[in-house]
Amino acid sequence: MSLTGVKMSEEVWLTCLTHALSTETEEIMGLLLGDIQYSNGGNATALIWGASPQMRSERRKDRVETNPEQLAAASAQAEISMILAALSISDLHFHKMTLTTGRTTRVIGWYHSHPHITVFPSHVDVRTQAMYQLLDSGFIGLIFSCFSEDAQKVGRIQVIAFQSLDGKERNATPFNTGSIIEDTADSRESKSIKVGGGSSKLEESFSHSDDSMDMTQSMQEALHRSNLDMSGAEYVRKEVPLKVVPANSLLKLEHPLNSFTDMQQVLFEEELAACKEAISQNIRDGKIHPLSFIHHNSTYQATLCKLMEYCLNPAIRALEDSLKGNEIRLSMLMKEAKSLDSEVHGRENELSSGSPQRGGRRKAC
């Protein structure tokens, strides 16, 4: 089964994009949660309403890895069914998501970032995707290319959704720019994020300087195809149209921003684990040199400051803006409710005042 489309909620989009922008020197990754929707025409669409950012077992600029235990744990949590409800286990996020939505939430894809490099998947990405599809043919992969520039030196972000095909059956897939979501630094003034030919309300702008990225899309595609040819092209990519839609258009979620808040926690836990690992590697005879201890703790504190500046503070501001919007909407609804109440009371008074008059007339007759 091959997917014909992907629909992702705006909150998951925000989670994945913020996660990708959390570091420009290393790749990040996470899992996508949702379900597959089948239509009578044979089309299969991946519906994504949750994300599970993963802690990395290896931090590299050109590759990302996570522990198999984490993947298994995320899958098990996402696929919790009503069996746990009978056991009164309700403290798991994915279980709550399954209960509130009425649909089983499972792992249906993965995402990772490409800082400073092209959005197209490498032969390693394509092969990894193919391995996932052996377990689930509807599995989808997303790549967020960030911290790069276009030919006019304008910062841009590109996102692509893809699956893998057997390279023996198909030499290459057509290059379709319409399947790539792109956002540039001046998008707020000129255009919204392109989503499969449409647009989204998420009109955030990002910009970063990188003189090494000065290739057109055709040059990037040529380089990507060349790499596939050199690697033997055991598998090739198939681009899948991606749309970013409001969460309520997919299903009703009690807390649609849970994935976004979980991502913040993962980032801080990951940095803490890295700090502890660095300290443990410098322990000799049960002791660590004071300068090494100060160095690693200073690095950890500096990293926390960056996370607060680039991830946590924007998240707080976004939530505060959302709160203000909800308060304005609540105020408008309360005014409308009062207006309706006064209208109802007015009609009741008219009816009550009219009844005795009619009764008096009957007596006079």
PEWOFEN-V529411 format. One record per residue. RES is the residue in one letter. BURIAL is 1 if it has 9 or more other C-alpha atoms within 8 Angstrom, else 0. D_FIRST is the distance of its C-alpha to the first C-alpha in Angstrom with 2 decimals. Layout:
BEGIN
RES BURIAL D_FIRST
RES BURIAL D_FIRST
END
This chain:
BEGIN
M 0 0.00
S 0 3.79
L 1 6.65
T 1 9.49
G 1 12.21
V 1 13.98
K 1 17.13
M 1 19.58
S 1 22.94
E 1 26.09
E 1 27.30
V 1 24.33
W 1 24.76
L 1 28.41
T 1 27.77
C 1 25.56
L 1 27.91
T 1 31.01
H 1 29.69
A 1 29.04
L 1 32.55
S 1 34.21
T 1 34.83
E 1 35.06
T 0 35.82
E 1 32.87
E 1 29.13
I 1 27.84
M 1 24.57
G 1 23.10
L 1 20.15
L 1 18.39
L 1 18.45
G 1 16.95
D 1 14.12
I 1 10.94
Q 0 12.09
Y 0 10.59
S 0 12.79
N 0 14.24
G 0 13.18
G 0 9.46
N 1 9.22
A 1 7.86
T 1 10.74
A 1 11.76
L 1 15.35
I 1 17.63
W 1 21.11
G 1 22.31
A 1 22.80
S 1 24.31
P 1 26.28
Q 1 26.89
M 1 30.17
R 1 30.07
S 0 31.36
E 0 32.15
R 1 33.15
R 1 32.88
K 1 32.76
D 0 30.10
R 0 27.91
V 1 27.04
E 1 26.66
T 1 26.72
N 0 27.66
P 0 25.10
E 0 27.18
Q 1 26.48
L 1 22.70
A 0 23.06
A 0 25.56
A 1 23.50
S 1 20.52
A 0 23.05
Q 1 24.77
A 1 21.76
E 1 20.66
I 1 24.24
S 1 24.50
M 0 27.52
I 0 29.04
L 1 30.61
A 1 32.02
A 0 34.13
L 0 35.41
S 0 36.38
I 0 34.40
S 0 33.77
D 0 34.42
L 0 30.91
H 0 29.27
F 1 25.74
H 1 27.26
K 1 29.16
M 1 26.12
T 1 24.39
L 1 27.65
T 1 28.41
T 1 25.04
G 0 24.57
R 0 20.91
T 1 19.70
T 1 19.39
R 1 17.29
V 1 16.44
I 1 13.24
G 1 14.43
W 1 17.56
Y 1 20.09
H 1 23.06
S 1 25.89
H 1 27.28
P 1 30.99
H 1 32.95
I 1 30.21
T 0 27.61
V 1 24.45
F 0 22.30
P 1 20.63
S 1 22.65
H 1 21.56
V 0 21.89
D 0 19.59
V 1 16.89
R 1 17.42
T 0 17.50
Q 1 14.18
A 1 12.72
M 0 14.54
Y 1 13.15
Q 1 9.50
L 0 10.89
L 0 11.83
D 0 9.00
S 1 5.56
G 1 6.37
F 1 9.71
I 1 11.62
G 1 14.89
L 1 17.96
I 1 21.16
F 1 24.51
S 1 27.04
C 1 30.52
F 1 34.21
S 1 34.01
E 1 35.75
D 1 35.26
A 0 37.73
Q 0 40.18
K 0 40.29
V 1 38.62
G 1 36.59
R 1 32.93
I 1 29.69
Q 1 26.29
V 1 22.84
I 1 19.49
A 1 15.89
F 1 13.64
Q 1 10.76
S 1 11.46
L 1 11.01
D 1 13.10
G 1 16.50
K 0 17.66
E 0 15.39
R 1 16.13
N 0 19.41
A 0 18.93
T 0 17.09
P 0 19.34
F 0 21.27
N 0 20.80
T 0 23.40
G 0 22.23
S 1 19.29
I 1 21.94
I 1 23.94
E 1 27.53
D 1 30.68
T 1 34.12
A 1 37.42
D 1 38.85
S 1 35.93
R 1 38.04
E 0 40.54
S 0 38.52
K 0 34.95
S 1 32.40
I 1 29.20
K 1 26.83
V 1 23.48
G 1 21.30
G 0 24.47
G 0 25.81
S 1 27.93
S 1 28.28
K 0 31.38
L 0 31.05
E 1 33.53
E 0 34.56
S 1 35.99
F 1 35.98
S 1 38.04
H 1 38.86
S 1 40.81
D 1 39.50
D 0 41.36
S 0 39.05
M 1 36.19
D 1 37.46
M 1 34.72
T 0 33.22
Q 0 29.49
S 0 29.85
M 0 31.69
Q 1 29.10
E 1 26.33
A 0 28.59
L 0 29.29
H 1 25.65
R 0 24.89
S 0 28.05
N 1 27.00
L 1 23.73
D 0 25.84
M 0 28.29
S 0 25.76
G 0 24.35
A 1 21.00
E 1 19.03
Y 1 16.04
V 1 15.94
R 1 14.74
K 1 12.70
E 1 14.46
V 1 13.00
P 1 15.70
L 1 17.38
K 1 19.85
V 1 22.50
V 1 23.71
P 1 26.35
A 1 25.37
N 0 26.87
S 0 24.49
L 1 21.60
L 0 23.71
K 1 27.19
L 1 27.95
E 0 31.42
H 0 31.51
P 1 28.93
L 0 30.72
N 0 30.38
S 1 27.87
F 1 30.35
T 0 33.29
D 1 31.51
M 1 30.83
Q 1 34.59
Q 0 35.36
V 1 32.98
L 1 34.67
F 1 38.11
E 0 37.27
E 1 35.77
E 1 38.97
L 1 41.14
A 0 39.40
A 0 39.85
C 1 43.52
K 0 44.14
E 0 42.55
A 1 44.73
I 1 47.82
S 0 47.17
Q 0 46.91
N 1 50.37
I 1 52.15
R 0 54.91
D 0 56.97
G 0 55.62
K 0 56.60
I 1 55.15
H 0 57.22
P 0 57.99
L 0 56.98
S 1 53.55
F 1 53.10
I 0 54.20
H 0 51.94
H 1 48.73
N 1 49.61
S 0 50.47
T 0 47.14
Y 1 45.39
Q 0 47.48
A 0 46.82
T 1 43.06
L 1 43.36
C 0 45.34
K 1 42.65
L 1 39.95
M 1 42.24
E 1 42.96
Y 1 39.49
C 1 37.29
L 1 39.41
N 1 41.93
P 1 39.45
A 0 37.55
I 0 40.84
R 0 41.78
A 0 38.49
L 0 38.98
E 0 42.61
D 0 41.71
S 0 39.21
L 0 42.00
K 0 44.45
G 0 42.12
N 0 41.63
E 0 45.42
I 0 46.07
R 0 43.67
L 0 45.32
S 0 48.74
M 0 47.82
L 0 46.45
M 0 49.63
K 0 51.81
E 0 49.96
A 0 50.36
K 0 54.09
S 0 54.47
L 0 52.88
D 0 55.07
S 0 58.21
E 0 57.29
V 0 56.83
H 0 60.16
G 0 61.88
R 0 60.83
E 0 61.89
N 0 65.28
E 0 65.72
L 0 65.03
S 0 67.33
S 0 70.13
G 0 69.91
S 0 70.19
P 0 73.83
Q 0 75.09
R 0 73.86
G 0 75.44
G 0 78.78
R 0 78.96
R 0 78.57
K 0 81.52
A 0 83.70
C 0 83.14
END
